[in-house]
Amino acid sequence: MKRSSFAYAAAAYVLWGLFPIYWKWLQHVDALQVIGHRIVWSFVILMLFLIIKRQFNDFSHAVMNRRAFLLYFTAATLIGSNWLVYVWAVNHDFIIEASLGYFIFPLLSILIGVLFLRERMRPLQWIPIGLAAFGVVFLSITYGRLPWIALALSFTFALYGLIKKLAPLDTFLGQTFEAGILFIPALLYLLYANSSGSGVF
């Protein structure tokens, strides 16, 4: 791995680890509204970049493709559910269980890679995977109950990764497509929340 790749990965995981602090600052906001704003403003910014990069024609062609729409609709549903569960979990003091979900996720990704994408593992690679799996099972047992939040987070994120692997668009167009699919329901919910007096815009 190049040094720059390692630095990017390390920075991403540090930021990811700090996310719970940010969501805690928004604890007074309903998780649905947090996710609603995340979707709406992400889509607005992504569309601006789409226009600046002059990729709107590519995006419009992708939207009209039935297979692409079904794939990205599924991906958007999975990632939207993942975000909602994560923010709700952090704001209701289930940070440890939410973190456990992201320990389970890599193991599910490996399983999906082997079963669905026909990837092969070298014999020695199974040793750290087995140790990680043992650690996850141990943590789950000592947790004292079924970690449904962790399971929801790991399964939605792992399946999202599989769908993205099969999806035809690049990262930028794909992310814009997903945000666009979620944009209307998110906007309608935010408008409802504001009209009913529970909005926090």
Salt bridges, closest charged atoms under 4 A:
ASP93 OD1 - LYS24 NZ 2.38
GLU97 OE1 - ARG145 NH2 2.96
GLU178 OE2 - LYS164 NZ 2.66
